[in-house]
Amino acid sequence: MALRTRGAADRDTPPPVGKDVRVVFCGLLVITFMAMMDQAVVATAGPTIAGELGGLDGYAWVFVAYMLAFGAVMPVYGKVGDLLGRRPVLVFALVTFLLGSAACGLAGSMGALIAFRLVQGLGGGGLAVLAMAIVGELLEPRQRARYQGVFTVVFATASVAGPAVGGLVTEALGWRWVFFLNLPIGAVALLLVVKRLRLPVRAARAVRVDAVGAVLLGCVVTGLVLVTTWGGTRYAWTSPATLGLAGGTVALAAAWLAVERRAVEPLVPLRLFRDSTFALANLIALLSSLALFGVLNFLPLFLQLGSGVTVSRSALLMVPALIGMTGASLGAGQLIYRTGRYKWAPVSSTALGTVALLLLSTCTAQTDALIVAAYLTVLGTAAGLSQQTVTLAAQNTAPRGDFGVVTSTVAFSRNVGALFGNALFGAILTARLAVELPGRNALHHGAPAEPARLTELPQQTLDGLAPAYADALSTVFLCAAPVLASGFGAALLMRNLPLRRATGERQRRPDAEE
């Protein structure tokens, strides 16, 4: 048997991608863009919705309901796709999302809108997971690296375009069209998928869905969302309600783990965590999302209050971060495609991100806005390098029968990290403001420590508070740095395995590593 020298796999040229695959890929990008942009679009239309439907107390649940359902169903779609095939499950998720969109547009009360947003989220969570899994099934791993980077561009574009589109549509057509516009876009994507998507047919076998595990995991996600939504706002972090909810969530998570150990077809087979690549990919996704995307949510606040720039200028200052994110993701995909190696990406991402957070922690109210934008570019570049790479690493060692579960579990870890990041850094920010604001009595005039109540203050007072908010937000960045440094340590432990030639192919032994 002829021996293959080291590096021979790197010189192989992946097969060309066919026209049908490219068409389906475009359809999957449209689907992903629609699901990811929905949250940003609705956020802009939110005040108009609340004004027409009333129910201001339940206004936040228009967003929470979608986020809750979106995260809870991710592992379910991953598992069901493995069992039944991804094509019919994707069609089901897309139809559910479109029906939810239509119902939201027709909602006559805030309660009905919240309920229909749950339906929308039940479809949206499946779209995000299944699109990535289908790309993984259609393309061999090195081609996949190049194409998956485009998904990061979609995420970044959705986050930028969403608020603008939401504002324009609401002003021109009314808030209901924010939801109705999903229908023609989704119909075109559905047509592309139905006509062009061809995946291997699953062998007929009895299907046992882990219903108990799915319900328990949904309860865990619900608990996480409620803790992160109510903690520090509706209830104090140390209140019996918050602590009791957090304790109940931990107990439900322990019950879920016990059920998964005994289930015939577990939602997330715990045996997968014996593979160090899969375990580390989930850990890196969790820590990176917690630090990077948890902090990214506070950057507009930092720019507008800490640096004193206007809302429109703060949006412009975020553009370099988004350019860094998209450029790094596309560049990483191309380099992995050419070399067949991926470990360098999460290592570089976590190292660069840690540096960016430390740089941001040095910013004060007097720091030039362009310097802040340069630091944000570094942070965005770090986020782009690891966004899809850890998913690719986990897919690379996944058994064919668990491909969807592996993809959805990494996505779920990323979502959980973002939830914890918002909660953790929101608590740190509020705690620091409670210390900083009383020290500036001449300026704050009773200013609230909770960022959500800043609209109560006149602009002159806000300008005077810039040093307090800059100091408090700098503490947030400083606290995020060791979290990401832990991700750097995990990335160093990851094996540098070459990408397989096909999904489900037996992985080469670690002695083939570089």
FIVOMAR-465531 format. One line per field, with one value per residue (C-alpha): residue in one letter; x, y, z; chain. Coordinates in Angstrom, 3 decimals. Example, Ala and Ser with C-alpha at 12.3 -4.5 7.8 and 13.67 -1.06 7.14 Angstrom:
BEGIN
type: a / s
X: 12.300 / 13.670
Y: -4.500 / -1.060
Z: 7.800 / 7.140
mol: A / A
***
This chain:
BEGIN
type: m / a / l / r / t / r / g / a / a / d / r / d / t / p / p / p / v / g / k / d / v / r / v / v / f / c / g / l / l / v / i / t / f / m / a / m / m / d / q / a / v / v / a / t / a / g / p / t / i / a / g / e / l / g / g / l / d / g / y / a / w / v / f / v / a / y / m / l / a / f / g / a / v / m / p / v / y / g / k / v / g / d / l / l / g / r / r / p / v / l / v / f / a / l / v / t / f / l / l / g / s / a / a / c / g / l / a / g / s / m / g / a / l / i / a / f / r / l / v / q / g / l / g / g / g / g / l / a / v / l / a / m / a / i / v / g / e / l / l / e / p / r / q / r / a / r / y / q / g / v / f / t / v / v / f / a / t / a / s / v / a / g / p / a / v / g / g / l / v / t / e / a / l / g / w / r / w / v / f / f / l / n / l / p / i / g / a / v / a / l / l / l / v / v / k / r / l / r / l / p / v / r / a / a / r / a / v / r / v / d / a / v / g / a / v / l / l / g / c / v / v / t / g / l / v / l / v / t / t / w / g / g / t / r / y / a / w / t / s / p / a / t / l / g / l / a / g / g / t / v / a / l / a / a / a / w / l / a / v / e / r / r / a / v / e / p / l / v / p / l / r / l / f / r / d / s / t / f / a / l / a / n / l / i / a / l / l / s / s / l / a / l / f / g / v / l / n / f / l / p / l / f / l / q / l / g / s / g / v / t / v / s / r / s / a / l / l / m / v / p / a / l / i / g / m / t / g / a / s / l / g / a / g / q / l / i / y / r / t / g / r / y / k / w / a / p / v / s / s / t / a / l / g / t / v / a / l / l / l / l / s / t / c / t / a / q / t / d / a / l / i / v / a / a / y / l / t / v / l / g / t / a / a / g / l / s / q / q / t / v / t / l / a / a / q / n / t / a / p / r / g / d / f / g / v / v / t / s / t / v / a / f / s / r / n / v / g / a / l / f / g / n / a / l / f / g / a / i / l / t / a / r / l / a / v / e / l / p / g / r / n / a / l / h / h / g / a / p / a / e / p / a / r / l / t / e / l / p / q / q / t / l / d / g / l / a / p / a / y / a / d / a / l / s / t / v / f / l / c / a / a / p / v / l / a / s / g / f / g / a / a / l / l / m / r / n / l / p / l / r / r / a / t / g / e / r / q / r / r / p / d / a / e / e
X: 0.000 / 1.425 / 2.148 / 1.016 / 3.589 / 2.680 / 1.133 / -0.195 / -3.743 / -3.070 / -2.199 / -5.400 / -7.889 / -11.484 / -13.987 / -15.841 / -19.208 / -22.127 / -24.749 / -27.542 / -25.432 / -24.664 / -28.364 / -29.308 / -26.515 / -27.973 / -31.383 / -29.891 / -28.202 / -31.525 / -33.198 / -30.472 / -30.502 / -34.272 / -34.166 / -31.253 / -32.497 / -35.961 / -34.899 / -33.143 / -35.999 / -38.620 / -36.495 / -36.740 / -40.472 / -41.027 / -42.101 / -44.653 / -45.998 / -46.342 / -48.079 / -50.708 / -51.305 / -50.775 / -49.558 / -46.320 / -45.552 / -45.316 / -43.349 / -40.014 / -41.574 / -41.936 / -38.162 / -37.798 / -40.406 / -38.552 / -35.172 / -36.551 / -38.108 / -35.178 / -32.626 / -34.746 / -35.406 / -31.880 / -30.790 / -34.206 / -33.917 / -30.370 / -31.427 / -34.637 / -32.713 / -30.296 / -33.192 / -35.584 / -33.381 / -32.726 / -34.726 / -38.247 / -37.308 / -36.016 / -39.263 / -41.219 / -39.110 / -39.438 / -43.211 / -43.520 / -41.484 / -43.591 / -46.883 / -45.632 / -44.652 / -48.081 / -49.800 / -47.590 / -48.557 / -52.239 / -51.970 / -54.618 / -53.149 / -49.779 / -50.579 / -51.358 / -48.176 / -46.066 / -47.669 / -47.069 / -43.482 / -43.024 / -44.237 / -41.851 / -38.970 / -39.837 / -39.217 / -36.307 / -34.201 / -34.505 / -33.551 / -30.316 / -29.206 / -30.393 / -28.858 / -25.400 / -25.943 / -27.111 / -24.064 / -21.960 / -23.741 / -23.549 / -19.885 / -16.711 / -15.009 / -12.424 / -14.997 / -17.266 / -14.695 / -14.818 / -18.608 / -19.374 / -17.427 / -20.144 / -22.617 / -20.697 / -21.109 / -24.846 / -24.930 / -23.030 / -25.108 / -28.340 / -27.250 / -26.418 / -29.269 / -31.964 / -32.555 / -32.437 / -34.839 / -37.166 / -37.299 / -37.882 / -40.571 / -42.366 / -42.430 / -43.405 / -45.790 / -46.541 / -45.105 / -47.153 / -45.135 / -42.025 / -43.499 / -45.319 / -42.120 / -40.848 / -43.549 / -42.357 / -38.698 / -39.380 / -41.521 / -38.649 / -36.211 / -38.679 / -39.017 / -35.233 / -34.894 / -37.746 / -36.654 / -32.860 / -31.940 / -31.057 / -29.722 / -29.096 / -32.279 / -32.368 / -32.805 / -36.223 / -36.094 / -38.103 / -37.657 / -37.725 / -37.675 / -36.357 / -39.499 / -38.654 / -35.177 / -36.612 / -39.108 / -36.466 / -34.029 / -36.768 / -37.364 / -33.630 / -33.490 / -36.620 / -34.976 / -31.817 / -33.768 / -35.867 / -32.826 / -30.959 / -34.051 / -35.366 / -32.099 / -31.011 / -34.177 / -37.440 / -35.723 / -32.366 / -29.678 / -29.568 / -33.356 / -35.065 / -36.927 / -33.737 / -31.778 / -34.704 / -35.112 / -31.383 / -31.369 / -34.379 / -32.645 / -29.565 / -31.769 / -33.540 / -30.167 / -29.083 / -32.354 / -31.809 / -28.332 / -29.736 / -32.408 / -29.871 / -27.742 / -30.620 / -32.436 / -32.412 / -32.066 / -30.785 / -31.235 / -27.508 / -25.604 / -23.217 / -20.747 / -19.892 / -18.100 / -15.537 / -14.163 / -11.838 / -12.359 / -16.137 / -15.841 / -13.292 / -15.257 / -18.298 / -16.213 / -14.540 / -17.914 / -19.352 / -16.443 / -15.922 / -19.606 / -19.817 / -16.879 / -17.058 / -20.774 / -21.721 / -19.479 / -20.540 / -24.045 / -22.622 / -20.517 / -23.254 / -23.771 / -20.024 / -19.803 / -22.873 / -22.335 / -18.676 / -17.285 / -20.106 / -20.804 / -24.241 / -26.432 / -25.797 / -22.041 / -21.953 / -23.555 / -20.841 / -18.112 / -19.465 / -18.973 / -15.194 / -15.888 / -18.357 / -15.928 / -13.242 / -15.625 / -16.681 / -13.189 / -11.657 / -14.350 / -13.979 / -10.194 / -10.138 / -12.409 / -10.111 / -6.977 / -8.530 / -9.744 / -6.186 / -4.330 / -6.861 / -5.938 / -8.140 / -6.575 / -4.803 / -8.161 / -9.618 / -6.142 / -5.685 / -9.267 / -9.110 / -5.629 / -6.530 / -9.850 / -8.171 / -5.809 / -8.738 / -10.641 / -7.580 / -7.151 / -10.811 / -10.457 / -7.927 / -10.400 / -11.727 / -14.202 / -11.315 / -10.163 / -10.485 / -13.400 / -11.166 / -8.890 / -11.938 / -13.005 / -9.545 / -9.865 / -13.327 / -11.897 / -9.494 / -12.394 / -14.503 / -11.623 / -11.277 / -14.991 / -14.886 / -11.993 / -13.821 / -17.493 / -17.774 / -14.373 / -15.260 / -18.379 / -16.208 / -13.805 / -16.653 / -18.168 / -14.795 / -14.788 / -18.555 / -19.955 / -22.341 / -25.348 / -24.680 / -23.787 / -26.863 / -26.589 / -22.957 / -23.799 / -26.766 / -24.916 / -22.137 / -24.772 / -26.608 / -23.381 / -22.824 / -26.357 / -26.002 / -22.707 / -24.337 / -27.139 / -24.691 / -22.544 / -25.462 / -26.382 / -22.853 / -21.640 / -24.961 / -24.613 / -21.002 / -22.015 / -24.873 / -22.655 / -19.919 / -22.426 / -23.777 / -20.267 / -19.317 / -22.491 / -22.694 / -19.078 / -20.195 / -23.030 / -22.555 / -23.377 / -25.696 / -28.688 / -30.248 / -29.226 / -30.303 / -27.715 / -29.764 / -28.831 / -32.408 / -33.575 / -31.164 / -33.921 / -35.245 / -32.268 / -31.756 / -28.904 / -26.882 / -26.856 / -25.889 / -22.931 / -21.736 / -21.978 / -19.644 / -16.662 / -18.794 / -20.074 / -16.670 / -15.113 / -17.914 / -17.833 / -14.038 / -14.463 / -16.789 / -14.125 / -11.447 / -13.582 / -14.298 / -10.580 / -9.829 / -12.931 / -11.594 / -8.083 / -9.585 / -10.901 / -7.349 / -6.147 / -8.864 / -7.964 / -4.326 / -5.475 / -7.393 / -5.858 / -4.750 / -6.361 / -6.476 / -9.932 / -11.522 / -12.193 / -15.891 / -18.492 / -18.506 / -15.054 / -12.905 / -10.550 / -6.801 / -4.930 / -3.450 / 0.046 / -0.855 / -1.047 / 1.282
Y: 0.000 / 3.362 / 5.713 / 9.325 / 11.844 / 14.637 / 17.566 / 15.482 / 16.036 / 19.755 / 19.728 / 17.949 / 20.123 / 19.715 / 18.841 / 21.727 / 22.737 / 22.009 / 24.497 / 22.921 / 23.149 / 26.823 / 27.576 / 25.746 / 27.553 / 30.900 / 29.769 / 28.769 / 32.160 / 33.891 / 31.698 / 32.393 / 36.122 / 36.241 / 34.366 / 36.388 / 39.799 / 39.304 / 40.256 / 43.459 / 44.500 / 44.079 / 46.001 / 49.156 / 48.739 / 47.995 / 51.456 / 51.753 / 48.281 / 49.109 / 52.360 / 50.658 / 47.426 / 48.748 / 46.367 / 48.240 / 45.981 / 42.988 / 44.830 / 43.186 / 39.752 / 40.426 / 39.910 / 37.451 / 35.046 / 34.753 / 34.334 / 31.719 / 29.521 / 30.078 / 28.708 / 25.926 / 24.103 / 24.133 / 20.725 / 19.253 / 20.170 / 18.861 / 15.455 / 15.156 / 16.090 / 13.222 / 10.817 / 11.862 / 13.703 / 17.435 / 18.364 / 17.665 / 19.081 / 22.293 / 22.636 / 22.206 / 24.845 / 27.316 / 26.861 / 27.288 / 30.492 / 31.890 / 30.987 / 32.665 / 35.749 / 35.977 / 35.566 / 38.261 / 40.670 / 40.001 / 40.169 / 42.317 / 42.469 / 42.378 / 38.974 / 37.494 / 38.994 / 37.438 / 34.039 / 34.248 / 35.321 / 32.031 / 30.225 / 32.271 / 31.374 / 27.674 / 27.905 / 30.342 / 28.169 / 25.293 / 27.464 / 28.612 / 25.066 / 23.167 / 25.596 / 24.996 / 21.233 / 21.019 / 22.944 / 20.435 / 17.529 / 18.962 / 19.987 / 18.134 / 19.689 / 21.907 / 23.361 / 23.800 / 26.026 / 28.504 / 28.568 / 28.627 / 31.866 / 33.537 / 32.834 / 35.215 / 37.899 / 37.186 / 37.497 / 40.805 / 42.210 / 41.254 / 43.045 / 46.224 / 46.192 / 45.039 / 48.308 / 50.374 / 48.079 / 47.958 / 51.751 / 52.253 / 49.590 / 50.820 / 54.422 / 53.571 / 50.640 / 50.183 / 47.806 / 44.809 / 44.697 / 44.026 / 40.525 / 40.294 / 40.891 / 37.529 / 35.791 / 36.463 / 36.107 / 32.838 / 31.554 / 32.031 / 30.304 / 27.451 / 27.000 / 26.838 / 24.262 / 22.043 / 22.065 / 21.866 / 20.310 / 16.626 / 14.815 / 11.111 / 9.256 / 7.926 / 4.175 / 3.242 / 2.582 / 3.137 / 6.692 / 7.392 / 11.062 / 11.989 / 13.902 / 14.085 / 15.394 / 17.977 / 19.252 / 19.439 / 21.252 / 23.705 / 24.354 / 24.908 / 27.451 / 29.139 / 29.423 / 30.879 / 33.445 / 34.471 / 34.792 / 36.920 / 38.988 / 39.634 / 39.604 / 43.130 / 44.669 / 43.242 / 41.551 / 42.175 / 39.603 / 38.560 / 38.470 / 35.193 / 35.201 / 35.402 / 32.953 / 30.532 / 30.704 / 30.175 / 27.215 / 25.681 / 26.041 / 24.236 / 21.443 / 21.086 / 20.921 / 18.105 / 16.261 / 16.683 / 15.171 / 12.201 / 11.635 / 11.894 / 9.168 / 6.688 / 7.722 / 5.319 / 8.219 / 11.094 / 14.628 / 15.230 / 11.920 / 12.477 / 10.030 / 12.787 / 14.661 / 11.856 / 13.305 / 16.094 / 18.079 / 18.168 / 19.000 / 21.767 / 23.202 / 23.613 / 25.099 / 27.599 / 28.517 / 29.087 / 31.192 / 33.167 / 34.003 / 34.894 / 37.303 / 38.667 / 38.788 / 39.549 / 42.622 / 43.625 / 44.335 / 47.024 / 48.780 / 51.197 / 52.212 / 52.727 / 54.854 / 56.991 / 57.545 / 56.758 / 58.494 / 60.994 / 60.436 / 60.719 / 57.706 / 57.984 / 58.319 / 55.377 / 53.275 / 54.401 / 53.562 / 50.009 / 49.511 / 48.858 / 46.088 / 44.488 / 44.848 / 43.180 / 40.379 / 39.668 / 40.052 / 37.735 / 35.107 / 35.084 / 35.126 / 32.293 / 30.220 / 30.701 / 29.840 / 26.721 / 25.735 / 25.970 / 24.357 / 21.940 / 23.096 / 25.021 / 25.107 / 28.403 / 30.209 / 29.701 / 30.182 / 33.487 / 34.538 / 34.100 / 35.646 / 38.662 / 39.091 / 39.096 / 41.846 / 43.853 / 43.651 / 44.776 / 47.713 / 48.698 / 48.533 / 51.403 / 53.751 / 56.752 / 59.502 / 61.447 / 58.650 / 59.646 / 57.948 / 56.822 / 54.999 / 53.262 / 52.322 / 50.822 / 48.698 / 47.619 / 46.528 / 44.233 / 42.866 / 42.279 / 40.508 / 38.201 / 37.405 / 36.611 / 34.165 / 31.774 / 32.283 / 29.256 / 27.594 / 25.787 / 24.410 / 23.131 / 21.502 / 19.692 / 18.574 / 17.248 / 14.434 / 13.881 / 10.454 / 10.688 / 9.748 / 12.582 / 15.344 / 17.468 / 16.998 / 18.109 / 21.222 / 22.182 / 21.580 / 24.021 / 26.589 / 26.009 / 26.505 / 29.779 / 30.980 / 30.010 / 31.899 / 35.036 / 34.771 / 34.391 / 37.205 / 39.622 / 38.657 / 38.632 / 41.864 / 43.582 / 42.782 / 44.034 / 47.254 / 47.935 / 47.199 / 49.546 / 52.311 / 52.002 / 52.889 / 55.459 / 57.558 / 58.547 / 59.716 / 62.344 / 63.953 / 67.278 / 65.677 / 62.759 / 64.478 / 61.190 / 59.333 / 55.695 / 52.910 / 50.799 / 51.515 / 50.814 / 53.979 / 56.367 / 57.820 / 59.513 / 61.890 / 65.120 / 65.192 / 67.683 / 65.284 / 62.386 / 64.357 / 64.988 / 61.313 / 60.202 / 59.571 / 57.357 / 55.239 / 55.054 / 53.770 / 51.271 / 49.925 / 49.698 / 47.369 / 45.220 / 44.898 / 44.096 / 41.348 / 39.823 / 39.458 / 36.495 / 34.697 / 34.865 / 34.024 / 30.786 / 30.160 / 30.689 / 27.949 / 25.615 / 26.404 / 25.486 / 22.042 / 21.387 / 18.783 / 20.099 / 17.350 / 17.647 / 18.158 / 14.962 / 14.415 / 13.667 / 13.882 / 10.726 / 9.602 / 7.957 / 10.521 / 10.081 / 9.265 / 12.088 / 11.051 / 12.735 / 16.079 / 18.906
Z: 0.000 / -0.980 / 1.869 / 1.646 / 2.794 / 5.170 / 3.378 / 0.488 / 1.670 / 1.752 / -1.951 / -2.951 / -4.784 / -3.563 / -6.282 / -7.925 / -6.519 / -8.866 / -10.002 / -7.932 / -4.800 / -5.453 / -5.971 / -2.773 / -0.926 / -2.012 / -0.777 / 2.591 / 2.897 / 2.273 / 4.887 / 7.450 / 6.738 / 7.193 / 10.512 / 11.944 / 10.779 / 12.228 / 15.738 / 14.640 / 12.352 / 15.059 / 17.578 / 15.443 / 14.938 / 18.626 / 19.862 / 17.049 / 17.832 / 21.522 / 20.697 / 18.526 / 20.438 / 23.948 / 26.615 / 27.242 / 30.222 / 27.880 / 25.217 / 26.120 / 25.621 / 21.895 / 21.775 / 24.651 / 23.215 / 19.903 / 21.610 / 24.005 / 21.338 / 18.961 / 21.436 / 22.903 / 19.623 / 18.188 / 19.545 / 18.721 / 15.037 / 14.931 / 16.260 / 14.233 / 11.095 / 11.763 / 12.249 / 9.476 / 6.991 / 6.874 / 3.786 / 5.151 / 8.547 / 6.935 / 4.975 / 8.221 / 10.007 / 7.139 / 6.866 / 10.652 / 10.516 / 7.653 / 9.338 / 12.502 / 10.487 / 8.874 / 12.235 / 13.812 / 11.031 / 11.747 / 15.548 / 17.211 / 20.712 / 22.449 / 23.950 / 20.548 / 19.081 / 21.832 / 21.246 / 17.502 / 18.085 / 19.926 / 16.819 / 14.699 / 17.009 / 16.810 / 13.083 / 13.210 / 15.512 / 13.069 / 10.096 / 11.731 / 12.608 / 9.541 / 7.062 / 8.536 / 8.749 / 5.120 / 3.921 / 5.847 / 4.196 / 0.678 / 0.701 / 1.555 / 4.608 / 2.888 / 0.497 / 3.495 / 5.218 / 2.343 / 2.083 / 5.804 / 6.151 / 4.070 / 6.869 / 9.118 / 6.462 / 6.570 / 10.382 / 10.301 / 7.444 / 9.205 / 12.372 / 10.416 / 7.907 / 10.333 / 12.223 / 9.028 / 7.178 / 10.163 / 10.379 / 6.657 / 6.380 / 9.490 / 8.251 / 4.662 / 5.041 / 8.747 / 11.332 / 10.155 / 6.933 / 8.991 / 9.310 / 5.990 / 4.007 / 5.222 / 3.177 / -0.405 / 0.600 / 2.381 / -0.486 / -2.953 / -0.587 / -0.087 / -3.840 / -4.269 / -1.506 / -2.710 / -6.356 / -6.048 / -2.688 / -2.980 / 0.062 / 0.739 / 1.657 / 5.209 / 5.609 / 6.981 / 10.723 / 13.837 / 15.112 / 18.830 / 19.704 / 23.139 / 24.117 / 27.828 / 27.053 / 24.655 / 27.245 / 29.976 / 27.715 / 26.760 / 30.463 / 31.005 / 28.181 / 29.533 / 32.940 / 31.414 / 29.421 / 32.439 / 34.708 / 32.182 / 31.350 / 34.863 / 36.782 / 37.657 / 36.162 / 37.421 / 40.394 / 42.062 / 41.277 / 44.935 / 45.404 / 46.380 / 43.057 / 40.957 / 43.115 / 43.200 / 39.425 / 38.916 / 41.317 / 39.587 / 36.221 / 37.535 / 38.926 / 35.569 / 33.807 / 36.143 / 35.445 / 31.707 / 31.948 / 33.868 / 31.205 / 28.372 / 29.961 / 29.809 / 26.615 / 23.649 / 21.179 / 23.351 / 22.116 / 22.622 / 22.998 / 25.904 / 24.326 / 21.837 / 24.611 / 24.787 / 21.565 / 22.707 / 19.493 / 19.986 / 23.700 / 23.118 / 20.178 / 22.429 / 25.238 / 22.891 / 21.349 / 24.836 / 26.150 / 22.931 / 22.621 / 26.314 / 26.104 / 22.558 / 21.801 / 25.396 / 25.221 / 21.695 / 23.004 / 25.303 / 22.681 / 21.480 / 25.120 / 25.508 / 22.368 / 23.098 / 26.835 / 27.518 / 24.422 / 24.028 / 20.317 / 18.744 / 17.978 / 14.238 / 14.695 / 17.093 / 14.365 / 11.926 / 14.446 / 14.651 / 10.906 / 11.160 / 13.679 / 11.292 / 8.385 / 10.490 / 11.360 / 7.781 / 6.334 / 8.928 / 8.422 / 4.636 / 4.859 / 7.389 / 5.154 / 2.173 / 4.146 / 5.666 / 2.190 / 0.846 / 3.754 / 5.237 / 8.759 / 11.194 / 14.678 / 14.001 / 13.648 / 17.172 / 18.686 / 16.827 / 17.538 / 21.297 / 21.552 / 19.414 / 21.196 / 24.595 / 23.402 / 22.000 / 25.294 / 27.253 / 24.862 / 25.254 / 29.034 / 28.834 / 27.131 / 29.017 / 28.205 / 26.649 / 24.303 / 20.669 / 18.926 / 16.045 / 18.473 / 19.924 / 16.373 / 15.740 / 18.875 / 17.766 / 14.420 / 16.254 / 18.306 / 15.195 / 13.476 / 16.474 / 16.396 / 12.684 / 12.979 / 15.291 / 14.390 / 12.090 / 12.568 / 15.776 / 14.087 / 11.255 / 13.738 / 15.506 / 12.198 / 11.075 / 13.643 / 13.775 / 12.896 / 9.950 / 12.072 / 14.551 / 12.114 / 12.807 / 16.569 / 16.521 / 14.479 / 16.634 / 19.915 / 18.988 / 17.931 / 21.213 / 23.207 / 21.370 / 22.229 / 25.883 / 26.015 / 24.648 / 27.229 / 30.108 / 28.707 / 28.693 / 32.248 / 33.660 / 32.109 / 32.686 / 36.406 / 36.449 / 34.696 / 37.098 / 40.124 / 38.895 / 38.136 / 41.670 / 42.849 / 40.185 / 40.073 / 43.787 / 43.520 / 41.006 / 43.003 / 41.290 / 37.983 / 38.382 / 40.028 / 41.022 / 37.865 / 37.885 / 38.010 / 35.617 / 31.960 / 30.882 / 32.702 / 31.000 / 28.849 / 32.005 / 32.008 / 30.045 / 27.516 / 29.584 / 32.516 / 30.272 / 28.930 / 32.464 / 33.304 / 30.503 / 32.866 / 35.126 / 32.269 / 30.594 / 33.827 / 34.422 / 30.864 / 30.935 / 33.913 / 31.802 / 29.096 / 31.664 / 33.236 / 29.814 / 28.995 / 31.332 / 30.054 / 26.514 / 27.737 / 29.072 / 25.566 / 24.285 / 26.637 / 25.368 / 21.748 / 22.388 / 23.570 / 20.347 / 18.025 / 14.645 / 12.585 / 8.785 / 7.344 / 6.048 / 2.386 / 2.988 / 5.741 / 7.821 / 6.640 / 9.255 / 10.791 / 10.540 / 13.690 / 15.791 / 14.658 / 11.349 / 13.099 / 12.375
mol: A / A / A / A / A / A / A / A / A / A / A / A / A / A / A / A / A / A / A / A / A / A / A / A / A / A / A / A / A / A / A / A / A / A / A / A / A / A / A / A / A / A / A / A / A / A / A / A / A / A / A / A / A / A / A / A / A / A / A / A / A / A / A / A / A / A / A / A / A / A / A / A / A / A / A / A / A / A / A / A / A / A / A / A / A / A / A / A / A / A / A / A / A / A / A / A / A / A / A / A / A / A / A / A / A / A / A / A / A / A / A / A / A / A / A / A / A / A / A / A / A / A / A / A / A / A / A / A / A / A / A / A / A / A / A / A / A / A / A / A / A / A / A / A / A / A / A / A / A / A / A / A / A / A / A / A / A / A / A / A / A / A / A / A / A / A / A / A / A / A / A / A / A / A / A / A / A / A / A / A / A / A / A / A / A / A / A / A / A / A / A / A / A / A / A / A / A / A / A / A / A / A / A / A / A / A / A / A / A / A / A / A / A / A / A / A / A / A / A / A / A / A / A / A / A / A / A / A / A / A / A / A / A / A / A / A / A / A / A / A / A / A / A / A / A / A / A / A / A / A / A / A / A / A / A / A / A / A / A / A / A / A / A / A / A / A / A / A / A / A / A / A / A / A / A / A / A / A / A / A / A / A / A / A / A / A / A / A / A / A / A / A / A / A / A / A / A / A / A / A / A / A / A / A / A / A / A / A / A / A / A / A / A / A / A / A / A / A / A / A / A / A / A / A / A / A / A / A / A / A / A / A / A / A / A / A / A / A / A / A / A / A / A / A / A / A / A / A / A / A / A / A / A / A / A / A / A / A / A / A / A / A / A / A / A / A / A / A / A / A / A / A / A / A / A / A / A / A / A / A / A / A / A / A / A / A / A / A / A / A / A / A / A / A / A / A / A / A / A / A / A / A / A / A / A / A / A / A / A / A / A / A / A / A / A / A / A / A / A / A / A / A / A / A / A / A / A / A / A / A / A / A / A / A / A / A / A / A / A / A / A / A / A / A / A / A / A / A / A / A / A / A / A / A / A / A / A / A / A / A / A / A / A / A / A / A / A / A / A / A / A / A / A / A / A / A / A / A / A / A / A / A / A / A / A / A / A / A / A / A / A / A / A / A / A / A / A / A / A / A / A / A / A / A / A / A / A / A / A / A / A / A / A / A
***
